[in-house]
Amino acid sequence: MGINLKFGHKILLGACVIVMAVFLSFSLFNDHRQQASTREALHRNLQATGQLLGANLDSWLAGRILLIEGAAETIAADPTPQTISAILSQDIITKTFIASYVGLEDSRFFIHPERVMPDGYDVRQRAWYKDAARSLEPELTEPYIGAGTDYLIMTQAAPIKVDGKAVGVLGASLSLEQLAKIINAVDLNGIGYAFLVSDDGKILVHPDNTRVTKTLAQAFPEGPPSINSALNEVQENGRTRIVTFTPINGLPSLHWSIGLSVDKDKAYAVLHAFRASALVATLIAMLVTVGLLGLLINALMRPLRSMGSAMQSIADGEGDLTQRLHSLSRDEFGMMAGGFNRFVERIQQSIREVLASSVQLTQLAAQVSQASNASLKSSDTQAALTHNVATAINELGAAAQEIARSAAHASSRASDTRDQTQEGQSVVQRSISAMSQLSSQVDNTRQDIESLNEKTLKIGCILDVIKGISDQTNLLALNAAIEAARAGDAGRGFAVVSDEVRTLAHRTQQSAQEIHSMIEELQAGAGSAVSAMLESQRHSDDNVTTARLAGERLNRVLMGIGEIDEINLSVATATEEQTSVVDNLDRDISHINDLNQEMVGNLQSTLQACTELENQSRRLQQMVNTFKI
């Protein structure tokens, strides 16, 4: 089940997410920069330390090489045994080197301190002698563990040159203990150590003597570092260490590198402290920012809450169209309030017009009902008169038969017959007058119904205007929803308001559609009533014509009776003609009576339609009265 959040809460939540994302991104970016900066600074410091240490080692070895070269040049100037022994026994030589020795090309060998060399020892076959004699340059051998010692030593050799040719080689054995002291003195601020490796990866100097002479692969079994200036991460005793190498330049025939190893956690301790401080600062900044955003959003949402409350009152109330949204701002909220007020005002005006038209429609329906009732009463009177005419004609027929049976009696009754004929003519004239009046009333009723039909058409036009306004409002609400969707999270308030406006427009459109349906029913009823009235008028005109025809025939009867008085001899013939005329009158009167009955039925249908029209008008008025205008 979804959580129903208010629009302001949604904006605040979205703003919080954005702020968190921004601060988190900034923190991650800053952390990445700090990490890169720390790593770069560490790299620079390690390289500087390695270069400085390499320069010290190079200077230390270079000084001893110069010492050997100077001694070799002295011997070359006087390569006698006395000079060689004096050089080898000098204090600076004996204090600097473990042993010093000279081999000549004639296989003579001198060493200090003196020792007995094994039989068959040929100095010219030693590697240090061959290398120096061949290159005519000072040479350094790879370190090795000397006989009877547990530490590494190395040999420095310099050629004894006479006339550009090597006549011998001066060599000296140098202990690496002093070199190890120099290297092990580097503690890197307590976070690491330095060591010395050869180009083949063999460790020459290390604070841990157990690793001396081992390869890097043996010292770091989980993954040896590469001998280069990059920062290599390796595992040592369960901890991650950063190892880098700096080559020592200037060493003759050797390619050594200074290795620097630091504990990674200690090296990045400053970064860890910075991360903790940055996290605390980020949390504080986020809380302050979210608090300020909450206050700002609450202030900005106050007009929207007021508009939402007013619109809810309009939507949930009794259709109070007098409600107006008050907004003094000129932003989107102000434009929305103004548009809503204009829409409600147009709806209010349209409902007023519909109410006025419904009142007129009710009055017209009442008038039509009254006219229909009057027409029914006139029809009843016409029926009574027609019945009287029929009775008189029957009596006239009986009199004619009586005249036929007795001519003498016919003469005496001619006067009575004339009187009855005149009375019949008077009745026919009254019938003609009544039917003419009925026809006039039917025509008036038809005109009233046509006027009513025109009113309903006008109401239909007004409803079309209301439907057009509703459609336009719905389109405006849809456009507002689209604009709100484009605005993203900041436009969700507009989407809610546009949905409320669209709901109200939909309700208005439904009410207008219901009223339009009723108007169509009224128009259909009015059309049926007009058709019925036209049919009634046609029948009434037929009745008038028939009644006039009856009057004319009564005149003929009267003339016939006069002729009976004048020509008694033709009584029989006149009586037969009178009988025929009476029969025709009887049929005509019967036809008039049938037409009258049909007209009564039509008038009753008209009255029923008018009653239904009046009911529908009242219902329309009740629906319109549900709106407060």
Phi and psi in degrees as a GROMACS rama.xvg file:
@    title "Ramachandran Plot"
@    xaxis  label "Phi"
@    yaxis  label "Psi"
@TYPE xy
-69.7136  152.496  GLY-2
-87.5766  125.316  ILE-3
-86.5062  102.912  ASN-4
-102.647  144.303  LEU-5
-71.6256  162.023  LYS-6
-62.2657  -40.1814  PHE-7
-62.9814  -40.1343  GLY-8
-65.2469  -37.7101  HIS-9
-63.8882  -42.6394  LYS-10
-62.8032  -44.2995  ILE-11
-62.7622  -42.1552  LEU-12
-62.7789  -44.6298  LEU-13
-62.4206  -41.4135  GLY-14
-64.0626  -39.2017  ALA-15
-61.8868  -43.1401  CYS-16
-62.2771  -43.2063  VAL-17
-64.2115  -45.0991  ILE-18
-61.8531  -43.6413  VAL-19
-62.1493  -42.3897  MET-20
-63.8452  -41.9734  ALA-21
-64.3942  -49.176  VAL-22
-65.4656  -38.9507  PHE-23
-64.4621  -43.2745  LEU-24
-62.5424  -43.4322  SER-25
-62.816  -41.4934  PHE-26
-65.0664  -43.6915  SER-27
-64.2215  -42.9818  LEU-28
-62.869  -45.3808  PHE-29
-64.6349  -39.2921  ASN-30
-63.7987  -41.4693  ASP-31
-62.7906  -42.686  HIS-32
-64.4901  -42.6064  ARG-33
-65.7615  -39.6568  GLN-34
-64.0896  -44.4504  GLN-35
-63.8823  -40.7539  ALA-36
-65.4373  -42.9896  SER-37
-63.3396  -42.651  THR-38
-64.0738  -41.0619  ARG-39
-66.2833  -42.0138  GLU-40
-64.4188  -41.4504  ALA-41
-61.3458  -42.3021  LEU-42
-62.3728  -45.2477  HIS-43
-61.6847  -44.2365  ARG-44
-64.5693  -42.7337  ASN-45
-65.7578  -41.6202  LEU-46
-64.8043  -41.0521  GLN-47
-64.0348  -42.6593  ALA-48
-63.4012  -43.9961  THR-49
-63.3391  -41.9189  GLY-50
-65.7751  -40.1117  GLN-51
-65.1785  -44.1092  LEU-52
-65.4286  -40.5485  LEU-53
-62.2989  -39.4479  GLY-54
-65.0293  -38.8485  ALA-55
-63.8521  -44.6942  ASN-56
-64.5964  -40.8287  LEU-57
-62.7098  -41.6551  ASP-58
-65.3623  -40.0062  SER-59
-62.992  -46.0559  TRP-60
-71.1479  -37.0481  LEU-61
-63.2699  -37.0816  ALA-62
-62.3349  -39.9474  GLY-63
-72.8371  -34.1087  ARG-64
-65.9824  -40.4004  ILE-65
-63.5904  -35.9741  LEU-66
-63.3152  -43.0883  LEU-67
-66.9437  -42.1811  ILE-68
-62.719  -41.4691  GLU-69
-62.9182  -41.1351  GLY-70
-65.7901  -38.4165  ALA-71
-65.5046  -38.4607  ALA-72
-66.8559  -36.9333  GLU-73
-64.7379  -43.0185  THR-74
-65.9436  -38.0077  ILE-75
-62.4396  -29.6877  ALA-76
-73.0384  -28.0504  ALA-77
-149.766  80.5687  ASP-78
-78.7893  50.7116  PRO-79
-96.0847  158.053  THR-80
-59.903  -35.2771  PRO-81
-64.3368  -45.1927  GLN-82
-64.1659  -41.8978  THR-83
-63.0396  -45.7024  ILE-84
-63.8059  -39.1998  SER-85
-64.6634  -41.3614  ALA-86
-65.0209  -46.179  ILE-87
-66.8471  -24.1416  LEU-88
-97.26  5.60208  SER-89
-62.5667  146.804  GLN-90
-60.9994  -42.0038  ASP-91
-63.85  -31.3591  ILE-92
-75.6349  -45.4714  ILE-93
-69.2028  -32.5025  THR-94
-78.7018  -25.51  LYS-95
-87.0832  -36.3472  THR-96
-117.073  155.221  PHE-97
-70.0213  -43.8607  ILE-98
-151.122  150.323  ALA-99
-130.62  149.861  SER-100
-156.772  157.233  TYR-101
-133.741  131.049  VAL-102
-117.763  131.202  GLY-103
-104.557  164.012  LEU-104
-70.7425  -12.166  GLU-105
-92.9556  16.111  ASP-106
77.0507  4.47822  SER-107
-70.844  147.569  ARG-108
-137.779  130.588  PHE-109
-123.389  137.711  PHE-110
-143.129  145.705  ILE-111
-139.106  132.58  HIS-112
-58.3671  150.948  PRO-113
-70.0598  144.977  GLU-114
-151.439  161.085  ARG-115
-90.161  123.938  VAL-116
-86.3457  150.768  MET-117
-65.5275  158.43  PRO-118
-63.1253  143.401  ASP-119
78.4691  6.33584  GLY-120
-68.6987  121.519  TYR-121
-120.131  107.532  ASP-122
-60.7702  -27.8245  VAL-123
-67.7102  -13.2504  ARG-124
-94.9313  -3.4478  GLN-125
-74.9671  146.049  ARG-126
-63.6188  -41.2612  ALA-127
-64.6335  -32.723  TRP-128
-70.5528  -46.7883  TYR-129
-61.6913  -45.2812  LYS-130
-63.868  -46.6344  ASP-131
-67.9107  -39.7763  ALA-132
-67.6816  -33.0321  ALA-133
-76.6613  -44.4398  ARG-134
-84.8985  -18.2429  SER-135
57.1766  23.1824  LEU-136
-129.661  158.028  GLU-137
-61.3228  145.644  PRO-138
-131.115  150.236  GLU-139
-122.698  135.458  LEU-140
-94.4053  161.908  THR-141
-67.1279  144.427  GLU-142
-62.6744  152.08  PRO-143
-152.333  159.895  TYR-144
-84.3106  120.864  ILE-145
-72.5085  158.244  GLY-146
-65.3931  129.62  ALA-147
78.0652  9.81719  GLY-148
-126.235  164.445  THR-149
-116.132  20.8793  ASP-150
-129.912  162.91  TYR-151
-82.6731  144.501  LEU-152
-133.007  161.972  ILE-153
-142.135  157.233  MET-154
-108.886  131.769  THR-155
-107.143  130.212  GLN-156
-130.269  140.566  ALA-157
-134.122  133.746  ALA-158
-71.8716  143.807  PRO-159
-95.631  106.438  ILE-160
-106.376  132.773  LYS-161
-129.433  121.417  VAL-162
55.2944  38.4078  ASP-163
77.6874  8.21544  GLY-164
-121.622  148.27  LYS-165
-81.6015  118.983  ALA-166
-102.361  -3.90506  VAL-167
176.15  -179.129  GLY-168
-139.45  133.412  VAL-169
-98.1567  125.705  LEU-170
-125.018  156.744  GLY-171
-147.391  138.289  ALA-172
-91.5457  125.435  SER-173
-115.965  126.423  LEU-174
-78.2037  142.018  SER-175
-88.2998  4.7979  LEU-176
-63.1592  -43.1277  GLU-177
-64.1118  -37.9637  GLN-178
-63.871  -38.8781  LEU-179
-66.1492  -37.0361  ALA-180
-63.0274  -40.4643  LYS-181
-63.6328  -43.8237  ILE-182
-70.8747  -43.6488  ILE-183
-71.3986  -14.066  ASN-184
-71.2446  -15.621  ALA-185
-82.8073  113.729  VAL-186
-108.697  -4.10522  ASP-187
52.4307  47.1593  LEU-188
60.0519  31.4022  ASN-189
79.4842  7.37221  GLY-190
-110.151  0.953948  ILE-191
-173.59  -169.168  GLY-192
-148.259  169.068  TYR-193
-116.301  152.878  ALA-194
-150.189  166.142  PHE-195
-118.997  131.958  LEU-196
-130.553  154.063  VAL-197
-89.4494  175.081  SER-198
-70.5081  -17.3077  ASP-199
-92.6417  9.19675  ASP-200
88.1199  9.83697  GLY-201
-84.6735  134.306  LYS-202
-81.1699  123.291  ILE-203
-99.0278  -38.6671  LEU-204
-135.82  132.495  VAL-205
-154.734  144.244  HIS-206
-59.6607  -30.7173  PRO-207
-92.9132  105.837  ASP-208
-62.541  -19.8358  ASN-209
-69.6424  -17.5422  THR-210
-95.1076  -7.96488  ARG-211
-65.6095  137.526  VAL-212
75.8957  -3.76413  THR-213
-85.1756  158.259  LYS-214
-84.2755  165.462  THR-215
-62.8455  -35.0746  LEU-216
-64.2904  -34.7147  ALA-217
-76.1152  -35.9498  GLN-218
-73.6676  -31.3559  ALA-219
-125.034  79.1744  PHE-220
-66.1281  -23.6896  PRO-221
-81.6591  -2.23069  GLU-222
147.547  102.922  GLY-223
-73.1624  149.681  PRO-224
-77.914  156.461  PRO-225
-84.5657  142.953  SER-226
-82.3199  87.4845  ILE-227
-155.819  -179.136  ASN-228
-83.9674  -1.66285  SER-229
-73.5083  161.957  ALA-230
-87.2793  111.829  LEU-231
-102.418  133.121  ASN-232
-98.5449  125.714  GLU-233
-131.873  162.951  VAL-234
-102.424  130.332  GLN-235
-141.256  115.445  GLU-236
55.8948  39.7187  ASN-237
79.5604  4.71386  GLY-238
-121.647  152.057  ARG-239
-88.3931  128.869  THR-240
-123.796  152.511  ARG-241
-106.612  125.267  ILE-242
-123.147  135.307  VAL-243
-140.21  158.63  THR-244
-127.108  143.89  PHE-245
-126.867  119.939  THR-246
-69.1942  147.11  PRO-247
-95.7773  112.14  ILE-248
-89.4243  148.801  ASN-249
97.9262  -4.04854  GLY-250
-80.5289  127.209  LEU-251
-71.3684  127.199  PRO-252
64.9381  4.76069  SER-253
-123.387  149.691  LEU-254
-130.092  86.8728  HIS-255
-104.481  159.226  TRP-256
-137.169  144.618  SER-257
-87.5182  122.227  ILE-258
-98.894  134.357  GLY-259
-121.242  125.417  LEU-260
-123.101  126.554  SER-261
-127.607  150.93  VAL-262
-72.3384  126.901  ASP-263
-64.1455  -44.4642  LYS-264
-62.8485  -40.5963  ASP-265
-70.6925  -36.2115  LYS-266
-65.743  -33.4094  ALA-267
-101.323  19.3956  TYR-268
-60.9711  -38.9665  ALA-269
-62.9192  -39.0912  VAL-270
-65.495  -40.3109  LEU-271
-63.2195  -41.9334  HIS-272
-64.0627  -39.7724  ALA-273
-64.3159  -39.1005  PHE-274
-61.6232  -43.5621  ARG-275
-62.1418  -44.7542  ALA-276
-63.9921  -41.5673  SER-277
-64.8203  -37.027  ALA-278
-64.3461  -45.6688  LEU-279
-62.795  -44.7486  VAL-280
-63.7305  -38.7127  ALA-281
-65.0052  -43.8249  THR-282
-62.0911  -43.9433  LEU-283
-63.2254  -44.9374  ILE-284
-63.2425  -38.8114  ALA-285
-64.8215  -44.4799  MET-286
-62.5579  -44.2052  LEU-287
-63.7795  -43.4032  VAL-288
-64.2042  -44.3475  THR-289
-63.6647  -40.0332  VAL-290
-62.2302  -46.002  GLY-291
-64.1732  -39.5953  LEU-292
-63.3054  -39.5961  LEU-293
-60.5995  -44.9145  GLY-294
-63.924  -42.5692  LEU-295
-65.0676  -45.217  LEU-296
-65.3076  -37.7985  ILE-297
-61.935  -40.3225  ASN-298
-68.7826  -39.6931  ALA-299
-71.5897  -29.398  LEU-300
-84.2095  -6.28621  MET-301
-60.2941  -45.1741  ARG-302
-63.1223  -37.262  PRO-303
-67.0181  -37.5255  LEU-304
-64.9073  -39.7247  ARG-305
-62.5523  -44.731  SER-306
-65.0562  -39.5652  MET-307
-63.4225  -40.2894  GLY-308
-63.7719  -43.0715  SER-309
-64.9082  -43.2704  ALA-310
-66.2369  -36.8688  MET-311
-65.4373  -37.0275  GLN-312
-63.3995  -39.8539  SER-313
-67.9739  -41.785  ILE-314
-73.6133  -38.5481  ALA-315
-93.8181  -10.7953  ASP-316
-84.1728  -149.03  GLY-317
-100.218  39.4397  GLU-318
66.9698  42.3323  GLY-319
-72.7935  101.329  ASP-320
-86.7125  5.45887  LEU-321
-88.3496  -5.66329  THR-322
-67.3764  139.943  GLN-323
-136.06  145.787  ARG-324
-92.6309  126.964  LEU-325
-101.653  120.513  HIS-326
-146.025  125.748  SER-327
-95.5374  -7.27581  LEU-328
-81.7582  158.652  SER-329
-110.283  18.8477  ARG-330
-88.8047  -161.782  ASP-331
-62.396  -34.7377  GLU-332
-64.1676  -42.3675  PHE-333
-64.0827  -41.6335  GLY-334
-63.0359  -40.4318  MET-335
-65.9919  -42.1547  MET-336
-63.3197  -42.8591  ALA-337
-62.7524  -43.6786  GLY-338
-62.5711  -40.7572  GLY-339
-65.4693  -41.7526  PHE-340
-62.1602  -41.8195  ASN-341
-64.8206  -38.9466  ARG-342
-63.3817  -48.1346  PHE-343
-63.1403  -36.8107  VAL-344
-64.7786  -41.1117  GLU-345
-66.2678  -41.9464  ARG-346
-62.6987  -41.8074  ILE-347
-60.7999  -44.8862  GLN-348
-63.7585  -41.4153  GLN-349
-64.0376  -41.3127  SER-350
-65.2625  -37.2169  ILE-351
-59.7017  -46.0876  ARG-352
-63.8515  -40.7996  GLU-353
-63.158  -40.5439  VAL-354
-62.3183  -45.2906  LEU-355
-62.3792  -42.6747  ALA-356
-65.508  -36.698  SER-357
-66.8793  -36.0681  SER-358
-64.1443  -46.3486  VAL-359
-61.39  -39.0375  GLN-360
-63.2014  -40.363  LEU-361
-63.6883  -43.4399  THR-362
-63.1654  -44.5642  GLN-363
-62.7143  -39.2911  LEU-364
-63.2933  -39.4546  ALA-365
-64.5649  -41.86  ALA-366
-62.8499  -42.3366  GLN-367
-63.2846  -39.2132  VAL-368
-62.8464  -43.1343  SER-369
-62.0914  -43.9402  GLN-370
-62.5057  -38.2086  ALA-371
-66.6145  -39.9674  SER-372
-62.8382  -41.6665  ASN-373
-62.9651  -39.4004  ALA-374
-63.8067  -38.189  SER-375
-63.7989  -41.6031  LEU-376
-63.0079  -42.6819  LYS-377
-62.7483  -36.7077  SER-378
-64.6648  -38.5613  SER-379
-62.85  -42.8513  ASP-380
-62.8528  -43.171  THR-381
-61.6475  -39.0433  GLN-382
-63.5788  -39.989  ALA-383
-65.4263  -42.245  ALA-384
-64.6949  -39.9953  LEU-385
-63.255  -38.1819  THR-386
-64.0808  -39.051  HIS-387
-63.7413  -41.3426  ASN-388
-61.8574  -42.2452  VAL-389
-61.8772  -40.5245  ALA-390
-64.4031  -42.6959  THR-391
-63.9655  -39.2586  ALA-392
-66.2243  -39.1499  ILE-393
-61.9774  -41.8271  ASN-394
-64.1591  -38.4245  GLU-395
-62.6046  -39.1688  LEU-396
-64.3284  -40.5675  GLY-397
-63.8329  -38.3625  ALA-398
-66.1491  -39.0854  ALA-399
-64.1258  -39.6889  ALA-400
-65.8431  -37.9579  GLN-401
-64.8103  -37.1876  GLU-402
-63.9807  -38.14  ILE-403
-66.0959  -34.7131  ALA-404
-73.6822  -27.9247  ARG-405
-144.034  105.03  SER-406
-66.3396  -37.1319  ALA-407
-65.6889  -44.0571  ALA-408
-66.5719  -29.7423  HIS-409
-62.6914  -37.7423  ALA-410
-64.0692  -41.7284  SER-411
-72.0165  -26.2774  SER-412
-94.4187  0.947289  ARG-413
-61.626  -39.186  ALA-414
-62.9334  -43.0232  SER-415
-62.4536  -40.3838  ASP-416
-62.8991  -38.6223  THR-417
-62.0311  -42.855  ARG-418
-61.4002  -45.1117  ASP-419
-64.3406  -36.1062  GLN-420
-65.9448  -41.5793  THR-421
-62.3018  -39.9075  GLN-422
-62.6855  -42.2995  GLU-423
-61.5285  -39.7071  GLY-424
-63.0579  -39.7344  GLN-425
-62.4892  -41.7172  SER-426
-61.9977  -42.7701  VAL-427
-62.5129  -41.4023  VAL-428
-62.0786  -41.5623  GLN-429
-63.7206  -38.4947  ARG-430
-63.2945  -41.68  SER-431
-62.3533  -42.9308  ILE-432
-63.3676  -43.0195  SER-433
-64.3065  -42.0431  ALA-434
-68.0039  -34.5439  MET-435
-64.5988  -42.7957  SER-436
-62.7648  -41.9201  GLN-437
-61.5877  -41.4671  LEU-438
-62.5203  -40.1593  SER-439
-64.3955  -41.5849  SER-440
-65.8978  -39.03  GLN-441
-62.682  -41.2005  VAL-442
-64.3091  -41.1669  ASP-443
-62.1131  -42.0243  ASN-444
-61.2323  -41.9068  THR-445
-61.0569  -42.04  ARG-446
-63.7735  -40.7919  GLN-447
-62.7139  -41.5132  ASP-448
-67.0883  -39.1158  ILE-449
-62.873  -40.1113  GLU-450
-62.166  -40.5126  SER-451
-61.7046  -39.9155  LEU-452
-63.4431  -39.5482  ASN-453
-63.9  -39.2102  GLU-454
-61.9735  -43.0177  LYS-455
-64.1003  -35.0345  THR-456
-64.1594  -40.2881  LEU-457
-63.1473  -41.7371  LYS-458
-61.6506  -39.5422  ILE-459
-60.7389  -39.6011  GLY-460
-63.8369  -41.4717  CYS-461
-62.3265  -41.7544  ILE-462
-64.6492  -34.9796  LEU-463
-62.0324  -39.7036  ASP-464
-62.4775  -42.5833  VAL-465
-62.2356  -42.7208  ILE-466
-63.507  -39.9106  LYS-467
-62.9175  -42.095  GLY-468
-63.436  -41.9895  ILE-469
-62.8235  -43.2975  SER-470
-61.7886  -43.0779  ASP-471
-64.238  -40.7452  GLN-472
-63.4568  -42.8032  THR-473
-60.7724  -40.0186  ASN-474
-65.9903  -41.3201  LEU-475
-62.8922  -42.3516  LEU-476
-62.7129  -38.9302  ALA-477
-64.5836  -43.1902  LEU-478
-61.5249  -40.3297  ASN-479
-63.3531  -39.3198  ALA-480
-63.7851  -39.1027  ALA-481
-65.1459  -44.3547  ILE-482
-62.6293  -37.8154  GLU-483
-65.1976  -38.3777  ALA-484
-65.1969  -38.1354  ALA-485
-65.7522  -33.0186  ARG-486
-74.2883  -10.2773  ALA-487
74.3449  -141.524  GLY-488
-65.2566  -32.6655  ASP-489
-68.7995  -18.5244  ALA-490
-101.082  11.9893  GLY-491
-68.6043  -26.8193  ARG-492
-63.5989  -41.0042  GLY-493
-64.4936  -36.2315  PHE-494
-64.3101  -39.6625  ALA-495
-65.2462  -45.5866  VAL-496
-64.2053  -42.02  VAL-497
-63.6881  -34.6665  SER-498
-65.0696  -40.2103  ASP-499
-63.6055  -43.6348  GLU-500
-63.0682  -42.1226  VAL-501
-65.6935  -36.1753  ARG-502
-63.1868  -44.7543  THR-503
-63.4718  -40.8795  LEU-504
-63.1711  -36.8584  ALA-505
-67.5099  -40.4382  HIS-506
-63.5878  -42.1266  ARG-507
-62.1657  -42.464  THR-508
-63.9385  -39.4172  GLN-509
-64.2206  -44.411  GLN-510
-62.5214  -42.9975  SER-511
-61.908  -37.0369  ALA-512
-66.9788  -40.4073  GLN-513
-64.24  -43.0974  GLU-514
-63.8957  -39.5686  ILE-515
-62.5761  -38.4228  HIS-516
-64.1956  -41.7282  SER-517
-63.7864  -41.5865  MET-518
-61.8263  -39.9755  ILE-519
-62.5468  -39.2102  GLU-520
-63.8767  -41.0812  GLU-521
-62.9204  -41.9411  LEU-522
-63.3957  -39.0876  GLN-523
-65.5439  -42.9871  ALA-524
-64.6382  -40.1073  GLY-525
-64.8868  -39.8501  ALA-526
-62.2833  -41.7079  GLY-527
-64.0912  -39.3761  SER-528
-64.8924  -41.5126  ALA-529
-61.5759  -42.8549  VAL-530
-62.306  -42.4163  SER-531
-64.5702  -40.0234  ALA-532
-64.2347  -41.6476  MET-533
-61.6786  -40.5269  LEU-534
-65.5983  -40.8589  GLU-535
-64.0812  -40.3369  SER-536
-63.6058  -38.969  GLN-537
-63.981  -44.7993  ARG-538
-63.4562  -38.5308  HIS-539
-63.6536  -41.6529  SER-540
-62.1195  -39.7537  ASP-541
-62.101  -40.7569  ASP-542
-62.8641  -42.1961  ASN-543
-61.6217  -43.9019  VAL-544
-60.9128  -45.0381  THR-545
-63.8467  -41.5526  THR-546
-64.4428  -39.8007  ALA-547
-63.3229  -39.952  ARG-548
-61.2914  -38.8092  LEU-549
-64.6568  -39.217  ALA-550
-63.4698  -41.71  GLY-551
-62.4266  -40.164  GLU-552
-67.5574  -34.6795  ARG-553
-64.0318  -35.71  LEU-554
-61.2963  -41.2087  ASN-555
-62.6988  -40.0655  ARG-556
-60.5247  -41.7964  VAL-557
-62.6541  -41.8132  LEU-558
-63.9193  -37.6667  MET-559
-63.6333  -39.6594  GLY-560
-64.4221  -36.9313  ILE-561
-63.49  -39.0706  GLY-562
-66.6248  -32.3882  GLU-563
-60.4003  -39.8431  ILE-564
-64.8298  -38.5067  ASP-565
-82.1139  -38.1321  GLU-566
-122.045  90.7407  ILE-567
-72.7258  -20.0054  ASN-568
-71.0102  -26.7863  LEU-569
-98.5101  27.5062  SER-570
-62.0402  -42.5638  VAL-571
-61.879  -46.5923  ALA-572
-64.0407  -43.8825  THR-573
-64.2954  -35.4964  ALA-574
-66.2863  -40.6611  THR-575
-63.1995  -43.1026  GLU-576
-61.8768  -40.1608  GLU-577
-63.5144  -40.1669  GLN-578
-61.1225  -42.1176  THR-579
-63.153  -42.7015  SER-580
-63.9563  -40.0763  VAL-581
-62.2302  -40.1401  VAL-582
-61.9841  -43.7173  ASP-583
-62.1334  -41.328  ASN-584
-61.6948  -38.8764  LEU-585
-63.0415  -42.9131  ASP-586
-65.7422  -41.3793  ARG-587
-63.8742  -42.7838  ASP-588
-63.9852  -39.0356  ILE-589
-62.5303  -41.0797  SER-590
-64.3424  -40.6527  HIS-591
-60.7031  -41.5175  ILE-592
-63.2029  -41.5131  ASN-593
-62.8825  -44.5194  ASP-594
-61.4069  -38.1176  LEU-595
-63.6145  -41.9104  ASN-596
-62.8827  -41.4944  GLN-597
-63.9661  -40.4076  GLU-598
-64.7416  -37.0974  MET-599
-61.662  -42.6824  VAL-600
-61.6275  -41.7119  GLY-601
-64.5521  -40.3639  ASN-602
-65.0127  -37.5119  LEU-603
-64.4281  -40.3913  GLN-604
-62.5976  -41.6619  SER-605
-62.3535  -42.2977  THR-606
-63.2822  -41.5916  LEU-607
-63.2472  -42.5768  GLN-608
-64.088  -40.0284  ALA-609
-65.2314  -38.9486  CYS-610
-62.5134  -45.0527  THR-611
-63.0515  -39.3303  GLU-612
-61.9156  -40.657  LEU-613
-66.1868  -40.0866  GLU-614
-63.334  -44.043  ASN-615
-64.3755  -36.2087  GLN-616
-64.1583  -42.3811  SER-617
-63.8981  -41.0385  ARG-618
-62.0516  -41.7293  ARG-619
-61.1364  -41.5402  LEU-620
-66.1788  -38.2508  GLN-621
-63.8367  -41.4859  GLN-622
-63.8475  -42.2894  MET-623
-66.7026  -33.5118  VAL-624
-69.1744  -14.7893  ASN-625
-68.0375  -19.4894  THR-626
-89.5342  137.009  PHE-627
-92.8715  112.311  LYS-628
